Amino acid sequence: MFRFALSIVLALAVIEPMALGQAPTSGPANTPALASPPAPSIVGTIRYHQKVFRLREVLWPLHSRGQDVVLERILVGKKILDESLLINPRTKGVANCAIFLDDLELPIQRPALVLLAVKDLAMNKRVVLLRPGGRIRIQNQDKQAYRFAIREDGKIKREFELAIGSNLDLDLPPAKRLELVEKKFSFIKTVVFQPQWLPALITGENGDFAIAGLAPGETKLTIHHEVLGTWSKTVNVRKDIPTVIDIQASDFLPRRKPYSLAKLLGESNPVLRIDGTLVSRAVFKSVLDFVRLRYDDFPMPESALKRYIVTGVFIPLVASLVFHEKELSALEKRQKTIDDGLRQGKTLGQMAKAVGARFLNGEESWIGRRDVAPWLGARVFSSPKNLPIGPIFGSRGMHYVLVTDVRGRGAAEERRFSHLFIRFSPETSETDLNELKRALSDRARVEALEPSLEPLIPEDNRR
């Protein structure tokens, strides 16, 4: 789960307030300083206190580069960056947070036309507000057509074409939060909030916001961010003194993460944070012990073993799992079918046929790393005989294993096992999967929570 330390400092007489009688814009709040205190208000800044990584270039769909002359012309001399979490490196302010006062209503109800544009394969606004009766007007300024999906909670509600040079007016489905996402290039995206007539605004690059014209007393303040999640609390607006609130990571309700990550990696006593996901000390040690015992070509120092575990096991594993979040969720139904069948006494082979999974019946003993990666191997060598275990989520899909034979002890121990495997993308070739895993590993954001692991993290993963 994302564990970001944030603070929201609400203080009076610092930032230009936005009067309740005005219809808030969909852009960043303007925040010049005031000479005198405003009326009872909520003003503040949303800050991010963890490590700030440099913005990364977006991850392109496989084989989408080098295939289209028009596309390549658009990209000449340009970089398209992932701005889903946009933090000012100097002030640590968080942009693109949508802020609502849930218990109030604007006295002036004026719908507006919200203008959006696609240019250089990027949307000009990441987050917008749409009032009742308002419309989105989207313009294509690129030399290529697009197909967009309108999504709610990850489900497609509608699709539309955006032709070259077109201006298209959209009447959006009623929903508190929608996404406009290009179907092939998912980084072309805008999040649309429809807060009815609640006072609402969006933070600018410094994370500043201001809402004035409030009556003293309690009001509910809610903050949404597409990566950080949601924060909501009743705020007592004071008449005569500043209101100050500090928010810690535990106060934010994060976006739903794949259930498997918490179960797979755990959050107890973490030693690494990879793309926001914690790797526990116990899990790290179990894989390290496995490699130390089973990898006959690793007669090297402990630091070399740990470096391999960081770069060769956990970075590609976690980066792939985070990337395949939708596929992980889609596997839940198949997982339930497998679990139900195993409880009824059916075999792994029978369940593989039932869900269309690959099944490998262990006919040869396994000692080293010839057949399975360390992440799965560590589970195989810690499993009781004749007991199906799983699901074990790896960088390419979901596994169940059953140890059928154990011979020897210690470093000489040999095991045979049956293996059920469902790939995330059956249509993707092995070469393409390896290419994707390499790209995900190269761009992963890694933090060492155990100081001794810091030197083992590749330089590009630290920035």
N, C-alpha and C positions, 0 to 999 in steps of 0.2 A: 504494500500500500504506500501511497505517497506520504512521506513524513516531512513536511516542510514547516519550518518555524516561521510564523508570520506574526506581525503585530499591527493592530489598527489603533492609531492614536487619534482620539477625538478631542479637539481643543477649540475653544472659541477664539474669535478675534485674530485669526491667522490667515484665512483664505476667503476670497470673495464668495459669498453665498449665492445660491441659485434660488430666486424667489419662487414660492409655490404657485404664484399666479402665472408664471411663465411655463410654456410647454418645453420640457427639457429637450435638448438636442440629442442626436444619436452619436455624437462625437465626444472627444475628451472634454473634461470639465476645465473651464478657464479659472486660473487660481492666482490672480494678483493679490498682494497684501492689502489689508484695510488699515486706514488710519485710526478707526474707532471700532469697538466691538459691535458685531451685528446683534439683531434680536435673538431670542432663544433659537439655537441652531445645533445641527450636528455637522461638524466639519472634521476632516482628518486625512490620513494617508495610510494606504495599505502597503506594508513593506515585507520583503522576503529576506530572511536573515540567514538562510543556508548559503552554501557555495553557489555562485552564479557562473554557469558555463557559458561559453561563447555560443552564439546562435549557429546551428548546423545547417548545411544545405539539405534540402529535402531529399528523401529517398525516392528515387524514380521507380515506376513499375518496370519489371524485368523486360528487357529488349525494347523499351520505348525510346531510347536514345539512338541516334544514328540511322533511323528508319524513315524519317519524314523531313524533307528539305525545308518545308515551311516552318516546322517546329524548330529546327536547328537555327534558322535565321532569327527567330524570335529570341533565342537564347544567346546569341553572339554577345560576348562581353558582359553577361548578366549572371548573377547568382540568385537563386530562389531559396530563401531561408525559412526554416520552420519557426513561425512566430506564435505558436500555440501558448507558450509561456514567455511573455515579453517583460523583461525586468531591466530597469535602468541600472547599469553597473555602478554608477556613482551614488545615486540616492537609494538604491535597492527598492524603489517603488515598483508596484505591479500594475501594468496597464491592462485594459480590456476586462476589468471586473465590472459586472452589472450590479448596481446597488438599488434596492427598492425599500420604500417605507410601506409596510403591508397594511397598516391600519388607517391610512389617510387616502384622500381622493383629491385630485387637482380641481380647483374651482373653474378653470377654463379648459374646455374640452375641444381641442382643435386637432383633428387628424392631419397628417402630413405625408408628403411624398418623400420616401427615403431613396436616395440615389446611390447605386452601387455600380462599379465598373470592374471588368476583367481586363488587365493590361499586363503584358510580359508574364503571362501564366500566373498571375497573382490577383487576389481580390483587394480592392483598395481599402476596405474596412473589414476588420476581423469580427467585430461585434456591433450590432445595431439594435435600436428600440423601434418598435412599430406599434402605434396607437390604434384603437378601434377605428375602422373606416379608412385607415391609412393603406398605402400601397408601396410595394418595392418596385422601383424601376431599375432594371439591370441592363447595362450596356456592354457589348463586346467590342473592345478596342484592339483586339488581336486579329491577325490574318488567318485565323483558323476557327472553325465552328466547335462548339462544346455541347455536351449533354449533361444536364444537372439533375441531381436527385434532391427532393425535399424530404428530409428525414426527421423523425421524432423518436427519441429513445433508440436510435440505431435502426429503426424500421422505415422503409421507404414509403412515403405517403403519396408521392406523385413525382413524375419526371417531366422535364421540358427541354426543348432544344434552344440553343442560343446561337443563331446564325452569325456569320461574319458581318460586322458593322450594324448589328441589330440593336434596337431599344425595345425591351420587353417589359410590360407592366404585369406584376404578379399579385393576385389575390391569394394570400396564404391561408392554409387551413387554421382554424382556431386552436392554438396550443400555446402554453406558456413559453416553450423553448423549441425552436426548430433549427435545423442546419440546412444551408444550401451548399451542396458538395458536388464538384465535378466528378463524374463517375469513373473516369480513367485516372485523372490526376487529383487525388483526394486532398492535396495540399491547397487547391483552389477552393477556399471555404469561407463562409460567413455564418456566424451564429446569430440568430434572430430571436430576441426576447419580445414578448407581447404582454406588457404589464398592465393592460387596461388603462385606467387613469390614475394609477398609483404614482406618486412622486418617484422618479427613477432617473438615473444617469449612468454614465460609463466613465471609468477612471482613465486619465491620460497617462503619458509616459512616466510621470513621477508618482503615480498611484494616488493623486490628490482627489478629494471630492468635498462637496459642500452642499448642504441642504438647509435653507433658512426659512423664516416665516412660520416656524412651528410654535404650537402652544406648549407651555411647560407641562410635563407629565410623561407617562409611559407611551412608547411607540415601538413597534417591532421593526427592526432593521435586518434585511436579508442581503447577502452578498453571494453572487455566483461567479465562478470562473471555470472555464472548460477543462482545465487540468487540475487545479487545486481542489475544486469541489464547491461545497456550499457551507456558508456560515450564517446562522440566524440567532438573534437574541433580542430580548426586550430591553430597550434603552430608556433610561429615565432622563428626559431632556430637562436640564436645570435652567432656571430663570436667571440666576446670578453668578454661577460659577461654571467653569469648564466641565464637560463630561469626558472622562478618560477611560478607554477600554483597551486592554492588552489581550490579544488572541494568540494562544499557543497552538501547536500542530494538532493536539488532541481535540481542540474545539471545532476544527473543520471536519465536515463529513465529506470524505473524498469521493470522486467518481468511482463507480463500481469497477473494481479490478477483478481479473480472472480469479475465481475462487481457488484455483489450483495453486497459484503462486504462494499464498499464505500457508496452505497446507503442505506444499512441497518444500518450501524453503524456511518457513518459520520466521518469527521476529524476535525470538528470545536471544539476548546477548549477541547482537549482530556484529559482524566483522567487515562487511562490505555493503555498500548501497549501489546498485546498478540500475540505471534508468528508473530511479525511485523505488526499487524493490530491494528489500533487505535480505541478506544471506546470513543465516545464523552461524555461530561458532561451531555448534554441534554438527551441522550439515557439512560445513567446510572440512572439519576434522574427519568425518566419515569418508569423504572422497579422498582426502589426503592419505589416510591409512590404507585405503584400497590401492591407490597408485604405488605407495611405498612397498606394499607386499606383492602386488600382482604384476607390476610393470618391470620385466626383466631387463629392459634396456634403459633403466634410469639409475645407474650407479653414480649419482651426483649429489651435491650438497642439498640440505633441506630447503635453502632459499630457491634453488632451481625447481624443486618439486612444487613449492608453493607458487612460483611464477607460472608454472604450467597449469596449476589448478585455477589460478585467477584468469589467465588469458586463454587457455585452451578448453576450459570446462565452463566456468560460471559466466564469463562475459558473453560467449555465444549462446549459452543456454537461456539466461535471463533476457537478453536482448531479443531472442527469437520468440520467447513466450509472450513478452509484452507486445511485440509486433503482431502475433497471431491471436490477439485477444478475442476477436470475433469467432475465429475457428475453434478456440477453446470453448467458448460458450455453446457453439453449435454441436460440440461433441457430448454435451451433457446428456442428451436423450439416448445416444448410443451407449454411454457409460452406464446409465440406469438399466438399460436392457441387459448389458453384460452382468452387472451386479446381481440383478434379479435372477438371471439364469444360473449363475454360480451358486447362489443361495439355494436353488432348487436341485443342486447336485450335478448340473451339466458341466461338461469339460470345456477347457479353453478352446479346443478344436471345434466343438459344437457351437460355441458362442461366436467364434470367428466367422463361421458360415452364416450365422444368424444376422450379423451386422455387416457382412461384407468386408471383413478385416483380413489382413495377411496373417498366416499362422506358420510358425517354424517349430517343428518338433525336434528337440535337441537329441541328435544322434551321436554327436562327438563331444568329448569333454572339452571344457573351456578353462584355460589357465590364465592366459595373458590378455591382450587387448585386441585380438584378431577379429572378434565377432561383435562386441558391443563397446560403447564408449564408457568412460569411467563413471559417469553419472548413473547409468543403468547398471553397470557392473558392480558398483558399491551396493546396490539393492539386491542383486542376485546373490552376492556372497554374505549377505546378512539375513537372508530369508530362510525360514524353516522349510524342511523338506515336505513336499506334497501339500503345500498351502498356497493357493493362488493369491498373489499380491498385486495391487494396482488400484486405481490407475496411477502410473508413473508418467508424468509429462516431460517429454524431452524436446529438443530443439526442432524436431521434425514431426512430432505427433505424440499419440498416446499409447502406452505400453501396459500390458499385463504379463506377468511371468509366473511360472510354476517350476520350482526346483524338483527334478525327478530322481537325481542320484548325486550322492556326495561321497567322495573317496579321499582319504588322506586327511592331514591336519596342517594348520599353520600355512606357511608360505607354499607348501607342496600340495595344498588342497585343490582337488579338481571337482568341477560340478557340471552336471548336465541339466538343461532346463528347456521347457516349452515357452514359446514367446508369441503373444498376440500383439499385433501392431497396426494402428490406424494412422495414416499420414494426414497432416493438415491439408495438403494440396496434392491429391493423387495424380492430377494432370500435369504437375510440375516435374520436370526431369531431375535426376540426381545432380547433374551438373548445375542446373539452375538453382536448386536448393542450396548447394554449396556456395554458389555466388551470392545468394541472398544472405546466408549466414555470415559470410565474410563481410559484406557491406554493413550488416547490422552490428557486427562486432566492432568494426572500425569507428562507427559513429556513436557507440554506447557511451553514456556518461557514468563514470565510475568514481566513487569516493571510498577511501579506506577509513573505516571506523576503528580498525586495529592499526596503530602506528607502524608496526613492523611490516605491514603489507603495502604501505604507501610507495616505497621504491619499486615495487613489482608491477605497478600499474603503468601501461604504456602512456607516453606523454600526451598523445592525441586524445586519449580517453579522459584526461584530467582537465582539459581546457573547455 
